Amino acid sequence: MGIRRPGITVMNHCIDLEWFFIWHAARPRYIRFVAEEANMKRVDAGWFNWIMGVIGIPDDRPMTVGSSVKAALGRGELVHFFPEGVIKRGNQKPSGFIIGAAWFACLYNVPLIPISEILLKRPIHRFLPWWPPRVKLIVGEALNPENFIREGEKKRKAAARMNQKAENLIQETIKRHHKRD
């Protein structure tokens, strides 16, 4: 088996169990999740987040996670961000991606990998609309920082372009698959 590079993954955030799907899909690779620090303090799941090694983002100092992200990438891990910030249950029109994941991809020169989460209706939804949907994950083409960084330009501009590209790719993938299914 060949050596796999570290990278940063991003995905739209529309159901509660996405972490499990991403974790399972990445196996045997280790994936480290990044989440709001409030998730680390939750009574119901905070202990689990701590055991799983989730990197908590403080609201007042979000960029302080940089050293933790860098350390995980240095170990060859994948680092996963939900760039919408908060869960938007059932939302299949992701928007407003926060630039953090793309910034770290440019800063540490690792690929940004967009993953589209597509929620599919089941026949049972006619009678039980609350029933969980089928979930389909589509891993997109890796976005490499060198394709976004321009000489003499600040990395923040490259990160903004990369962030927008990831958001557009995820939106287009969701639209394309909803038309087919």
Backbone as ProteinMPNN parsed JSONL, in Angstrom:
{"seq_chain_A": "MGIRRPGITVMNHCIDLEWFFIWHAARPRYIRFVAEEANMKRVDAGWFNWIMGVIGIPDDRPMTVGSSVKAALGRGELVHFFPEGVIKRGNQKPSGFIIGAAWFACLYNVPLIPISEILLKRPIHRFLPWWPPRVKLIVGEALNPENFIREGEKKRKAAARMNQKAENLIQETIKRHHKRD", "coords_chain_A": {"N_chain_A": [[0.848, -1.177, 0.0], [0.607, 2.212, -0.861], [2.128, 5.314, 0.283], [0.119, 7.71, 1.787], [-0.79, 11.06, 1.461], [-1.172, 13.655, 3.948], [-4.177, 15.552, 4.539], [-6.885, 17.929, 4.215], [-10.28, 17.673, 4.812], [-13.541, 18.681, 3.761], [-17.034, 19.099, 4.272], [-20.553, 19.402, 3.62], [-22.9, 20.034, 6.254], [-25.364, 18.327, 7.527], [-26.736, 16.321, 8.97], [-26.831, 14.498, 12.115], [-25.091, 12.283, 12.459], [-22.857, 12.378, 10.792], [-20.122, 12.377, 11.333], [-19.587, 9.72, 11.877], [-19.949, 8.465, 9.389], [-17.931, 9.696, 7.857], [-15.662, 8.996, 9.32], [-15.769, 6.181, 9.051], [-15.618, 5.921, 6.241], [-13.06, 6.868, 5.763], [-11.37, 4.987, 6.858], [-8.589, 2.796, 6.476], [-7.293, 5.03, 7.372], [-6.494, 7.597, 9.743], [-8.689, 10.009, 10.957], [-9.071, 13.264, 12.029], [-11.315, 15.297, 13.709], [-12.613, 18.639, 13.584], [-14.278, 20.878, 15.62], [-16.751, 23.118, 17.035], [-15.804, 24.5, 20.144], [-17.721, 24.335, 22.103], [-18.912, 21.88, 21.644], [-17.181, 20.164, 22.838], [-17.694, 20.464, 25.443], [-20.184, 19.542, 25.908], [-22.741, 17.898, 27.733], [-23.919, 15.493, 26.951], [-22.282, 14.422, 24.871], [-19.694, 15.359, 25.01], [-17.575, 14.024, 26.334], [-17.161, 11.897, 24.614], [-16.3, 13.203, 22.294], [-13.877, 14.161, 23.245], [-12.48, 11.752, 23.736], [-12.308, 10.817, 21.111], [-10.52, 12.585, 20.087], [-11.192, 15.063, 19.05], [-10.669, 18.302, 17.778], [-11.19, 21.169, 19.426], [-12.643, 24.271, 18.612], [-12.142, 27.409, 19.835], [-14.533, 29.997, 20.346], [-13.717, 32.665, 20.646], [-11.072, 32.732, 19.809], [-10.44, 31.466, 17.165], [-8.315, 30.745, 15.404], [-6.384, 29.599, 16.957], [-6.335, 26.894, 16.84], [-4.554, 26.125, 15.006], [-1.972, 24.994, 15.603], [-2.665, 22.455, 16.512], [-3.937, 21.405, 14.262], [-1.784, 21.462, 12.469], [-0.05, 19.638, 13.773], [-1.548, 17.24, 13.572], [-1.658, 16.935, 10.771], [1.051, 16.663, 10.341], [1.439, 14.133, 11.336], [0.429, 12.683, 9.324], [-2.298, 12.507, 9.144], [-5.777, 12.885, 8.24], [-7.673, 15.853, 8.408], [-10.748, 16.953, 9.415], [-13.173, 19.363, 8.58], [-16.296, 21.023, 9.138], [-17.337, 23.278, 7.136], [-19.521, 25.02, 7.178], [-19.894, 25.641, 9.712], [-22.039, 25.332, 11.716], [-24.499, 22.771, 12.266], [-26.937, 22.25, 9.771], [-29.694, 20.96, 9.666], [-30.919, 18.627, 7.372], [-30.423, 20.311, 5.247], [-29.807, 20.846, 1.911], [-28.637, 22.766, 0.446], [-25.94, 23.962, 0.757], [-24.107, 26.72, 2.106], [-22.146, 29.692, 2.653], [-19.54, 29.03, 3.564], [-17.027, 28.904, 6.001], [-13.759, 30.213, 6.028], [-11.631, 28.843, 7.257], [-10.734, 26.033, 6.901], [-9.746, 25.985, 4.245], [-7.824, 27.957, 4.51], [-5.967, 26.73, 6.272], [-5.226, 24.62, 4.619], [-3.867, 25.965, 2.552], [-1.884, 27.25, 4.078], [-0.415, 25.105, 5.213], [0.193, 23.663, 3.0], [-1.327, 21.409, 1.94], [-3.681, 19.179, 0.352], [-7.111, 20.172, -0.171], [-10.011, 18.5, 0.32], [-13.065, 18.148, -1.051], [-16.152, 16.905, 0.117], [-19.249, 15.721, -0.702], [-22.335, 15.528, 0.841], [-25.16, 13.796, 0.302], [-28.536, 13.694, 0.764], [-30.961, 11.302, 0.508], [-34.281, 10.57, -0.36], [-36.495, 8.105, 1.002], [-38.894, 5.512, 0.292], [-40.499, 5.198, 2.562], [-40.711, 7.711, 3.638], [-43.017, 8.958, 2.786], [-44.935, 8.233, 4.583], [-43.728, 8.345, 7.075], [-42.199, 10.994, 7.66], [-40.111, 11.795, 9.291], [-38.303, 9.764, 9.374], [-34.956, 8.551, 9.091], [-32.952, 9.704, 6.344], [-31.559, 8.12, 3.377], [-28.054, 8.154, 2.976], [-25.604, 9.495, 0.908], [-22.254, 9.714, 0.14], [-20.022, 11.645, -1.678], [-16.845, 11.808, -2.76], [-14.925, 14.414, -3.775], [-12.667, 15.73, -6.315], [-9.381, 16.395, -5.263], [-8.361, 19.593, -4.136], [-5.596, 21.41, -4.825], [-3.292, 23.494, -3.147], [-1.299, 24.847, -4.66], [-2.542, 25.407, -7.049], [-4.062, 27.581, -6.533], [-2.639, 29.561, -5.256], [-1.062, 32.577, -5.948], [1.804, 34.221, -7.149], [3.256, 36.724, -5.122], [0.906, 37.407, -3.907], [-1.244, 37.521, -1.073], [-1.779, 34.69, 1.038], [-4.314, 34.461, 2.04], [-6.093, 35.353, 0.079], [-5.811, 33.364, -1.846], [-6.74, 31.239, -0.322], [-9.389, 32.048, 0.008], [-10.346, 31.82, -2.632], [-9.99, 29.057, -2.989], [-11.679, 28.071, -0.999], [-14.177, 28.991, -1.926], [-14.308, 27.549, -4.309], [-14.426, 24.899, -3.328], [-16.899, 25.016, -1.979], [-18.622, 25.566, -4.166], [-18.2, 23.224, -5.722], [-19.264, 21.244, -4.022], [-21.947, 22.098, -3.843], [-22.72, 21.882, -6.585], [-22.38, 19.127, -7.006], [-24.301, 18.045, -5.276], [-26.67, 19.082, -6.453], [-26.526, 17.858, -9.005], [-26.747, 15.125, -8.355], [-29.223, 15.026, -7.11], [-30.909, 15.496, -9.206], [-30.632, 13.163, -10.651], [-31.401, 11.047, -8.953]], "CA_chain_A": [[0.0, 0.0, 0.0], [1.418, 3.413, -0.98], [2.021, 6.351, 1.304], [-0.931, 8.683, 1.492], [-0.516, 12.385, 2.005], [-2.174, 14.244, 4.837], [-5.056, 16.471, 3.836], [-8.018, 18.512, 4.938], [-11.551, 17.381, 4.16], [-14.674, 19.545, 4.1], [-18.31, 18.515, 3.838], [-21.749, 20.062, 4.118], [-23.222, 19.517, 7.595], [-26.829, 18.329, 7.539], [-27.324, 15.342, 9.888], [-26.029, 14.356, 13.324], [-24.133, 11.172, 12.468], [-21.883, 12.48, 9.699], [-18.78, 12.014, 11.798], [-19.437, 8.267, 11.762], [-19.794, 8.135, 7.972], [-16.608, 10.146, 7.431], [-14.696, 8.142, 10.016], [-15.831, 4.859, 8.431], [-15.156, 6.021, 4.851], [-11.619, 7.152, 5.755], [-10.613, 3.84, 7.36], [-7.875, 2.678, 7.739], [-6.65, 6.306, 7.723], [-7.033, 8.266, 10.924], [-9.232, 11.327, 10.649], [-9.26, 14.104, 13.213], [-12.399, 16.235, 13.468], [-12.537, 19.964, 14.172], [-15.647, 21.281, 15.951], [-16.87, 24.195, 18.01], [-15.38, 24.115, 21.482], [-18.922, 24.007, 22.873], [-19.16, 20.447, 21.486], [-16.289, 19.452, 23.755], [-18.227, 20.659, 26.792], [-21.558, 19.03, 25.976], [-22.971, 16.86, 28.737], [-24.27, 14.227, 26.314], [-21.281, 13.86, 23.949], [-18.392, 15.982, 25.179], [-16.581, 13.003, 26.7], [-16.882, 11.113, 23.406], [-15.477, 14.054, 21.438], [-12.544, 14.194, 23.843], [-11.862, 10.44, 23.476], [-12.052, 10.733, 19.665], [-9.457, 13.52, 19.718], [-11.73, 16.206, 18.32], [-10.007, 19.578, 18.038], [-12.218, 22.168, 19.74], [-12.348, 25.632, 18.158], [-12.71, 28.425, 20.734], [-15.24, 31.066, 19.626], [-13.013, 33.947, 20.714], [-9.742, 32.615, 19.222], [-10.54, 30.28, 16.306], [-7.08, 30.353, 14.732], [-5.476, 28.919, 17.889], [-6.308, 25.458, 16.541], [-3.533, 25.918, 13.979], [-0.91, 24.072, 16.015], [-3.253, 21.107, 16.571], [-4.142, 20.993, 12.87], [-0.451, 21.211, 11.933], [0.457, 18.396, 14.373], [-2.284, 16.116, 12.977], [-1.182, 16.794, 9.396], [2.424, 16.16, 10.444], [1.36, 12.685, 11.584], [-0.134, 12.06, 8.127], [-3.738, 12.329, 9.321], [-6.74, 13.77, 7.602], [-8.334, 16.734, 9.367], [-12.06, 17.24, 8.828], [-13.915, 20.555, 8.986], [-17.618, 21.301, 8.586], [-17.107, 24.705, 6.91], [-20.692, 25.854, 7.436], [-19.808, 26.004, 11.121], [-23.051, 24.654, 12.522], [-25.34, 21.834, 11.521], [-28.168, 22.751, 9.143], [-30.365, 19.676, 9.464], [-31.667, 18.407, 6.148], [-30.118, 21.322, 4.241], [-29.098, 20.395, 0.72], [-28.159, 23.968, -0.251], [-24.91, 24.505, 1.636], [-23.58, 28.038, 1.746], [-21.493, 30.444, 3.711], [-18.413, 28.289, 4.126], [-16.008, 29.655, 6.736], [-12.507, 30.04, 5.286], [-10.591, 28.179, 8.046], [-10.174, 24.802, 6.326], [-8.957, 26.356, 3.063], [-6.657, 28.693, 5.003], [-4.983, 25.762, 6.763], [-4.719, 23.87, 3.454], [-2.861, 26.82, 1.899], [-0.798, 27.512, 5.014], [0.393, 23.902, 5.422], [0.402, 23.062, 1.681], [-1.963, 20.088, 1.826], [-4.906, 19.283, -0.456], [-8.44, 20.339, 0.424], [-10.816, 17.477, -0.349], [-14.493, 18.378, -0.824], [-17.017, 15.727, 0.178], [-20.661, 16.117, -0.776], [-23.273, 14.632, 1.514], [-26.435, 13.866, -0.392], [-29.609, 13.02, 1.493], [-31.902, 10.736, -0.458], [-35.571, 10.151, 0.203], [-36.87, 6.697, 0.984], [-40.354, 5.393, 0.136], [-41.162, 5.314, 3.863], [-40.878, 9.122, 3.978], [-44.403, 9.383, 2.518], [-45.731, 7.956, 5.785], [-42.941, 8.744, 8.248], [-41.226, 11.957, 7.142], [-38.983, 11.945, 10.226], [-37.41, 8.612, 9.233], [-33.656, 9.0, 8.552], [-32.772, 9.534, 4.904], [-30.35, 7.428, 2.915], [-26.966, 9.119, 2.842], [-24.621, 9.162, -0.11], [-21.098, 10.598, 0.196], [-19.255, 11.702, -2.924], [-15.555, 12.452, -2.538], [-14.544, 15.166, -4.966], [-11.26, 15.861, -6.683], [-8.607, 17.2, -4.309], [-7.956, 20.932, -4.557], [-4.225, 21.611, -4.373], [-3.0, 24.917, -2.918], [-0.493, 25.464, -5.718], [-3.425, 25.849, -8.128], [-4.792, 28.77, -6.079], [-1.691, 30.562, -4.765], [-0.425, 33.38, -6.988], [3.017, 34.888, -6.68], [3.106, 38.09, -4.642], [-0.426, 37.605, -3.334], [-1.403, 36.944, 0.262], [-2.399, 33.36, 1.032], [-5.734, 34.587, 2.369], [-6.853, 35.45, -1.185], [-5.803, 32.016, -2.421], [-7.631, 30.431, 0.522], [-10.771, 32.454, -0.301], [-10.706, 31.185, -3.909], [-10.077, 27.613, -2.761], [-12.886, 27.879, -0.195], [-15.327, 29.167, -2.816], [-14.299, 26.417, -5.247], [-14.934, 23.722, -2.596], [-18.337, 25.233, -1.766], [-19.286, 25.396, -5.464], [-18.153, 21.806, -6.106], [-20.217, 20.502, -3.193], [-23.291, 22.484, -4.288], [-22.963, 21.301, -7.914], [-22.507, 17.668, -6.865], [-25.617, 17.773, -4.683], [-27.687, 19.353, -7.489], [-26.427, 16.835, -10.051], [-27.239, 13.84, -7.863], [-30.662, 15.123, -6.826], [-31.6, 15.394, -10.494], [-30.579, 11.762, -11.108], [-32.05, 10.09, -8.027]], "C_chain_A": [[0.887, 1.232, 0.0], [1.198, 4.383, 0.172], [0.957, 7.348, 0.872], [-0.593, 9.993, 2.178], [-1.566, 12.786, 3.025], [-3.042, 15.193, 4.02], [-6.15, 16.979, 4.738], [-9.269, 18.205, 4.141], [-12.607, 18.364, 4.646], [-15.945, 18.903, 3.552], [-19.453, 19.363, 4.37], [-22.214, 19.323, 5.379], [-24.734, 19.504, 7.775], [-27.496, 17.203, 8.333], [-26.356, 15.136, 11.059], [-24.938, 13.29, 13.251], [-23.07, 11.232, 11.371], [-20.488, 12.05, 10.119], [-18.549, 10.519, 11.618], [-19.206, 7.858, 10.31], [-18.402, 8.508, 7.468], [-15.529, 9.255, 8.045], [-14.623, 6.766, 9.348], [-15.266, 4.891, 7.005], [-13.637, 6.221, 4.778], [-10.775, 5.954, 6.173], [-9.782, 3.205, 6.265], [-7.141, 3.959, 8.138], [-7.283, 6.861, 8.98], [-7.514, 9.642, 10.508], [-9.509, 12.058, 11.956], [-10.316, 15.137, 12.86], [-12.13, 17.559, 14.18], [-13.977, 20.41, 14.403], [-15.627, 22.456, 16.928], [-16.49, 23.679, 19.394], [-16.573, 23.733, 22.366], [-19.254, 22.517, 22.775], [-18.289, 19.61, 22.413], [-16.831, 19.487, 25.177], [-19.644, 20.12, 26.962], [-21.667, 17.899, 26.985], [-23.205, 15.505, 28.075], [-23.148, 13.618, 25.472], [-19.884, 14.437, 24.104], [-17.293, 14.99, 25.487], [-16.179, 12.191, 25.476], [-16.001, 11.913, 22.45], [-14.04, 14.09, 21.943], [-11.796, 12.887, 23.553], [-11.474, 10.311, 22.005], [-10.973, 11.706, 19.203], [-9.927, 14.694, 18.882], [-10.971, 17.471, 18.739], [-11.104, 20.612, 18.237], [-11.777, 23.564, 19.33], [-12.968, 26.629, 19.134], [-13.352, 29.555, 19.928], [-14.432, 32.356, 19.574], [-11.616, 33.925, 20.088], [-9.7, 31.423, 18.26], [-9.225, 29.829, 15.667], [-6.079, 29.663, 15.666], [-5.43, 27.417, 17.649], [-5.217, 25.118, 15.534], [-2.463, 24.923, 14.378], [-1.423, 22.634, 16.093], [-3.482, 20.552, 15.173], [-2.79, 20.626, 12.254], [0.116, 19.892, 12.471], [-0.226, 17.176, 13.761], [-1.815, 15.87, 11.543], [0.238, 16.237, 9.374], [2.491, 14.666, 10.709], [0.744, 11.947, 10.394], [-1.641, 11.859, 8.198], [-4.533, 13.219, 8.365], [-7.361, 14.613, 8.706], [-9.639, 17.183, 8.718], [-12.704, 18.469, 9.457], [-15.318, 20.498, 8.392], [-17.623, 22.816, 8.361], [-18.336, 25.608, 7.055], [-20.732, 26.277, 8.904], [-20.771, 25.236, 11.994], [-23.884, 23.739, 11.638], [-26.588, 22.549, 11.001], [-28.957, 21.518, 8.725], [-31.204, 19.647, 8.186], [-31.331, 19.376, 5.021], [-29.306, 20.731, 3.092], [-28.695, 21.573, -0.155], [-27.098, 24.626, 0.628], [-24.405, 25.865, 1.158], [-22.895, 28.672, 2.946], [-20.344, 29.708, 4.366], [-17.439, 29.254, 4.81], [-14.656, 29.264, 6.14], [-11.451, 29.182, 5.995], [-9.946, 26.958, 7.41], [-9.283, 25.118, 5.132], [-7.703, 27.131, 3.485], [-5.575, 27.722, 5.472], [-4.408, 24.925, 5.62], [-3.628, 24.667, 2.737], [-1.648, 27.014, 2.807], [0.147, 26.314, 5.143], [0.621, 23.103, 4.138], [-0.069, 21.606, 1.596], [-3.236, 20.24, 0.997], [-6.153, 19.479, 0.409], [-9.36, 19.412, -0.366], [-12.296, 17.708, -0.044], [-15.278, 17.055, -0.854], [-18.455, 16.23, 0.204], [-21.517, 15.068, -0.087], [-24.645, 14.848, 0.894], [-27.449, 13.046, 0.389], [-30.654, 12.577, 0.481], [-33.169, 10.262, 0.24], [-35.739, 8.644, 0.078], [-38.388, 6.613, 0.799], [-41.104, 5.587, 1.461], [-41.418, 6.769, 4.261], [-42.286, 9.646, 3.667], [-45.269, 9.231, 3.759], [-45.045, 8.434, 7.069], [-41.845, 9.717, 7.817], [-39.992, 12.141, 8.031], [-37.977, 10.803, 10.128], [-36.076, 9.072, 8.629], [-33.534, 8.753, 7.042], [-31.609, 8.583, 4.61], [-29.296, 8.492, 2.721], [-25.978, 8.608, 1.809], [-23.49, 10.191, 0.011], [-20.343, 10.508, -1.121], [-17.971, 12.479, -2.623], [-15.129, 13.106, -3.843], [-13.04, 15.151, -5.208], [-10.564, 16.788, -5.694], [-8.235, 18.541, -4.933], [-6.574, 21.192, -3.974], [-3.91, 23.097, -4.256], [-2.23, 25.58, -4.045], [-1.334, 25.94, -6.903], [-4.185, 27.132, -7.775], [-3.867, 29.9, -5.639], [-1.019, 31.253, -5.952], [0.747, 34.136, -6.382], [2.734, 36.337, -6.291], [1.767, 38.391, -3.991], [-0.49, 36.95, -1.957], [-2.155, 35.62, 0.169], [-3.891, 33.424, 1.334], [-6.599, 34.671, 1.105], [-6.924, 34.089, -1.867], [-6.765, 31.121, -1.65], [-9.097, 30.772, 0.237], [-11.229, 31.827, -1.613], [-10.894, 29.679, -3.734], [-11.356, 27.271, -1.997], [-14.136, 27.965, -1.068], [-15.437, 28.013, -3.806], [-14.858, 25.16, -4.562], [-16.437, 23.831, -2.38], [-19.106, 25.006, -3.058], [-19.317, 23.933, -5.897], [-19.166, 20.981, -5.314], [-21.646, 20.819, -3.624], [-23.642, 21.847, -5.629], [-23.161, 19.791, -7.841], [-23.867, 17.306, -6.285], [-26.716, 17.975, -5.716], [-27.707, 18.247, -8.536], [-27.008, 15.502, -9.569], [-28.718, 13.883, -7.496], [-31.462, 15.034, -8.111], [-31.682, 13.954, -10.971], [-31.416, 10.831, -10.245], [-33.493, 10.369, -7.764]], "O_chain_A": [[1.834, 1.301, 0.784], [0.227, 4.287, 0.923], [0.917, 7.769, -0.284], [-0.166, 10.018, 3.332], [-2.704, 12.321, 2.978], [-2.662, 15.588, 2.918], [-6.318, 16.523, 5.869], [-9.319, 18.446, 2.934], [-12.574, 18.82, 5.789], [-15.93, 18.252, 2.507], [-19.344, 19.97, 5.436], [-21.95, 18.132, 5.542], [-25.331, 20.521, 8.126], [-28.725, 17.137, 8.363], [-25.2, 15.553, 10.995], [-23.932, 13.414, 13.95], [-22.448, 10.215, 11.064], [-19.761, 11.429, 9.343], [-17.452, 10.095, 11.252], [-18.365, 7.004, 10.03], [-17.769, 7.74, 6.744], [-14.603, 8.82, 7.361], [-13.532, 6.249, 9.108], [-14.522, 3.993, 6.61], [-13.004, 5.781, 3.819], [-9.582, 5.91, 5.873], [-10.292, 3.09, 5.151], [-6.435, 3.97, 9.147], [-8.461, 6.628, 9.253], [-6.818, 10.357, 9.787], [-10.117, 11.506, 12.872], [-10.221, 15.786, 11.818], [-11.502, 17.595, 15.238], [-14.806, 20.333, 13.496], [-14.61, 22.74, 17.56], [-16.822, 22.551, 19.76], [-16.444, 22.906, 23.268], [-19.815, 21.947, 23.711], [-18.631, 18.471, 22.732], [-16.477, 18.653, 26.01], [-20.232, 20.232, 28.038], [-20.784, 17.046, 27.074], [-22.742, 14.482, 28.578], [-23.072, 12.394, 25.369], [-18.973, 14.031, 23.383], [-16.19, 15.103, 24.953], [-15.011, 11.837, 25.311], [-15.065, 11.371, 21.863], [-13.098, 14.052, 21.152], [-10.626, 12.908, 23.171], [-10.423, 9.753, 21.689], [-10.555, 11.657, 18.046], [-9.161, 15.257, 18.1], [-10.676, 17.668, 19.918], [-11.863, 20.898, 17.311], [-10.672, 23.994, 19.658], [-14.192, 26.692, 19.254], [-12.78, 30.017, 18.941], [-14.458, 33.063, 18.566], [-11.032, 34.984, 19.858], [-8.983, 30.457, 18.524], [-9.047, 28.637, 15.414], [-5.036, 29.194, 15.21], [-4.569, 26.733, 18.203], [-4.984, 23.945, 15.243], [-2.077, 24.082, 13.566], [-0.69, 21.697, 15.775], [-3.251, 19.369, 14.924], [-2.668, 19.595, 11.592], [0.697, 19.115, 11.714], [0.437, 16.184, 13.46], [-1.6, 14.724, 11.147], [0.589, 15.441, 8.503], [3.469, 14.006, 10.356], [0.556, 10.731, 10.444], [-2.203, 11.115, 7.394], [-4.012, 14.166, 7.776], [-7.552, 14.13, 9.823], [-9.639, 17.724, 7.613], [-12.776, 18.605, 10.679], [-15.514, 19.992, 7.287], [-17.886, 23.57, 9.298], [-18.204, 26.832, 7.056], [-21.504, 27.156, 9.289], [-20.348, 24.553, 12.927], [-23.958, 23.917, 10.422], [-27.205, 23.347, 11.707], [-28.894, 21.087, 7.574], [-32.06, 20.5, 7.95], [-31.904, 19.27, 3.937], [-28.228, 20.176, 3.309], [-28.441, 21.411, -1.348], [-27.317, 25.707, 1.176], [-24.293, 26.118, -0.042], [-23.052, 28.239, 4.087], [-20.187, 29.753, 5.586], [-17.081, 30.291, 4.251], [-14.443, 28.103, 5.788], [-10.452, 28.826, 5.369], [-8.719, 26.859, 7.385], [-8.184, 24.576, 5.018], [-6.642, 26.974, 2.88], [-4.406, 27.869, 5.115], [-3.232, 24.562, 5.649], [-2.594, 24.116, 2.361], [-0.509, 26.948, 2.344], [1.366, 26.484, 5.179], [1.174, 22.004, 4.175], [0.689, 20.707, 1.231], [-3.81, 21.328, 0.949], [-6.23, 19.019, 1.548], [-9.468, 19.533, -1.586], [-12.738, 17.493, 1.084], [-15.084, 16.215, -1.733], [-18.821, 17.062, 1.034], [-21.436, 13.878, -0.391], [-25.211, 15.939, 0.957], [-27.248, 11.858, 0.642], [-31.163, 13.38, -0.301], [-33.118, 9.633, 1.297], [-35.2, 8.006, -0.826], [-39.094, 7.567, 1.125], [-42.227, 6.09, 1.466], [-42.251, 7.033, 5.127], [-42.703, 10.663, 4.22], [-46.212, 9.994, 3.969], [-45.7, 8.867, 8.017], [-40.696, 9.317, 7.63], [-38.948, 12.595, 7.561], [-36.909, 10.868, 10.736], [-36.078, 9.914, 7.731], [-33.965, 7.716, 6.537], [-30.792, 8.286, 5.482], [-29.613, 9.619, 2.34], [-25.571, 7.447, 1.832], [-23.74, 11.396, -0.012], [-20.062, 9.415, -1.613], [-18.014, 13.659, -2.274], [-14.99, 12.448, -4.874], [-12.262, 14.628, -4.41], [-11.095, 17.839, -5.334], [-7.847, 18.616, -6.099], [-6.405, 21.194, -2.755], [-4.223, 23.873, -5.159], [-2.472, 26.746, -4.359], [-0.886, 26.786, -7.677], [-4.872, 27.701, -8.623], [-4.262, 31.066, -5.648], [-0.479, 30.598, -6.843], [0.683, 34.621, -5.252], [2.069, 37.076, -7.018], [1.525, 39.521, -3.567], [0.154, 35.927, -1.723], [-3.045, 35.45, -0.665], [-4.648, 32.541, 0.928], [-7.702, 34.127, 1.066], [-7.966, 33.705, -2.4], [-7.512, 30.343, -2.242], [-9.949, 29.884, 0.226], [-12.361, 31.354, -1.713], [-11.839, 29.098, -4.267], [-12.032, 26.293, -2.316], [-15.036, 27.13, -0.97], [-16.538, 27.553, -4.105], [-15.668, 24.442, -5.148], [-17.169, 22.86, -2.573], [-20.134, 24.329, -3.054], [-20.34, 23.451, -6.383], [-19.844, 20.12, -5.874], [-22.469, 19.913, -3.758], [-24.745, 21.326, -5.793], [-24.015, 19.24, -8.537], [-24.512, 16.366, -6.749], [-27.603, 17.13, -5.846], [-28.772, 17.756, -8.91], [-27.699, 14.826, -10.331], [-29.396, 12.857, -7.569], [-32.589, 14.54, -8.099], [-32.656, 13.556, -11.609], [-32.068, 9.924, -10.761], [-34.136, 9.639, -7.009]]}, "name": "protein", "num_of_chains": 1, "seq": "MGIRRPGITVMNHCIDLEWFFIWHAARPRYIRFVAEEANMKRVDAGWFNWIMGVIGIPDDRPMTVGSSVKAALGRGELVHFFPEGVIKRGNQKPSGFIIGAAWFACLYNVPLIPISEILLKRPIHRFLPWWPPRVKLIVGEALNPENFIREGEKKRKAAARMNQKAENLIQETIKRHHKRD"}
